[in-house]
Amino acid sequence: MTFDMTKQETCPHCGTSWVAGQIPQESIDRGFYDGPGFFSRVYGIEWLGTDRICEWVCPDCSARFPRGWEPGMDYTPNPDGDRAWAPALSPLP
């Protein structure tokens, strides 16, 4: 099973809550959501020319998590000063 960033309740970097409110049980029962029962505050970023989320961004500390990130991967700042998780990932197709 693939790790799902939208089901994380807190930022792995700063620990701030990403829970933005509870999803109404009626919506879950009707099959509209398969998640843990809450709306997430994490931002999904889609890069130009792609048709998928390429990275996730914490709305509080701006830590960036690339698609494919999983807990336990090392945290390495980018040379330009942005905070980013930097595991070895395969390039986009």
Backbone hydrogen bonds in HBPLUS format (Angstrom, degrees):
<---DONOR---> <-ACCEPTOR-->    atom                        ^
c    i                          cat <-CA-CA->   ^        H-A-AA   ^      H-
h    n   atom  resd res      DA  || num        DHA   H-A  angle D-A-AA Bond
n    s   type  num  typ     dist DA aas  dist angle  dist       angle   num
A0007-LYS N   A0004-ASP O   3.07 MM   3  5.68 162.2  2.10 117.0 122.7     1
A0008-GLN N   A0005-MET O   3.11 MM   3  5.37 167.0  2.13 112.0 115.7     2
A0018-TRP N   A0009-GLU O   2.74 MM   9  5.28 173.1  1.74 139.5 140.8     3
A0011-CYS N   A0016-THR O   2.95 MM   5  5.46 150.9  2.03 144.5 152.8     4
A0015-GLY N   A0011-CYS O   2.87 MM   4  4.65 137.6  2.05 124.3 135.4     5
A0041-ARG N   A0018-TRP O   2.78 MM  23  4.86 138.4  1.96 135.8 147.8     6
A0020-ALA N   A0039-PHE O   2.80 MM  19  5.14 169.5  1.81 151.5 149.9     7
A0039-PHE N   A0021-GLY O   2.82 MM  18  5.54 160.9  1.86 161.2 167.9     8
A0023-ILE N   A0037-GLY O   2.92 MM  14  5.20 166.3  1.93 119.6 124.2     9
A0027-SER N   A0024-PRO O   2.96 MM   3  5.47 126.6  2.25 111.4 124.0    10
A0028-ILE N   A0024-PRO O   3.28 MM   4  6.73 152.9  2.36 148.8 156.7    11
A0029-ASP N   A0025-GLN O   2.82 MM   4  6.05 165.8  1.84 158.0 161.8    12
A0030-ARG N   A0026-GLU O   3.01 MM   4  6.17 140.5  2.17 140.6 150.5    13
A0032-PHE N   A0027-SER O   3.09 MM   5  5.57 155.1  2.15 171.6 164.0    14
A0031-GLY N   A0028-ILE O   2.99 MM   3  5.25 159.7  2.04 109.8 115.7    15
A0043-TYR N   A0057-VAL O   3.02 MM  14  5.08 172.4  2.02 154.6 152.3    16
A0057-VAL N   A0043-TYR O   2.89 MM  14  5.08 151.7  1.97 140.7 148.9    17
A0045-ILE N   A0055-GLU O   2.79 MM  10  5.31 171.7  1.80 171.2 169.2    18
A0054-CYS N   A0045-ILE O   2.74 MM   9  5.86 165.4  1.76 159.1 162.4    19
A0055-GLU N   A0045-ILE O   3.36 MM  10  5.31 153.1  2.44 139.8 143.9    20
A0050-THR N   A0047-TRP O   3.00 MM   3  5.62 150.1  2.09 144.6 143.6    21
A0067-ARG N   A0054-CYS O   2.81 MM  13  5.13 152.6  1.88 142.1 133.1    22
A0056-TRP N   A0065-PHE O   2.71 MM   9  4.99 160.5  1.75 144.1 150.0    23
A0065-PHE N   A0056-TRP O   2.73 MM   9  4.99 163.6  1.76 152.0 157.0    24
A0058-CYS N   A0063-ALA O   2.97 MM   5  5.41 160.4  2.01 153.0 159.3    25
A0062-SER N   A0058-CYS O   3.07 MM   4  4.81 136.5  2.27 126.2 134.5    26
A0064-ARG N   A0083-ARG O   3.30 MM  19  6.25 140.6  2.46 115.8 126.4    27
A0085-TRP N   A0064-ARG O   2.90 MM  21  6.20 152.6  1.98 163.3 170.0    28
A0069-TRP N   A0066-PRO O   2.92 MM   3  5.59 146.9  2.03 147.2 145.8    29
A0073-MET N   A0070-GLU O   3.24 MM   3  6.14 155.4  2.31 147.9 149.4    30
A0078-ASN N   A0082-ASP O   3.00 MM   4  5.44 159.2  2.05 166.0 170.2    31
A0081-GLY N   A0078-ASN O   3.04 MM   3  5.53 161.0  2.08 120.5 122.9    32
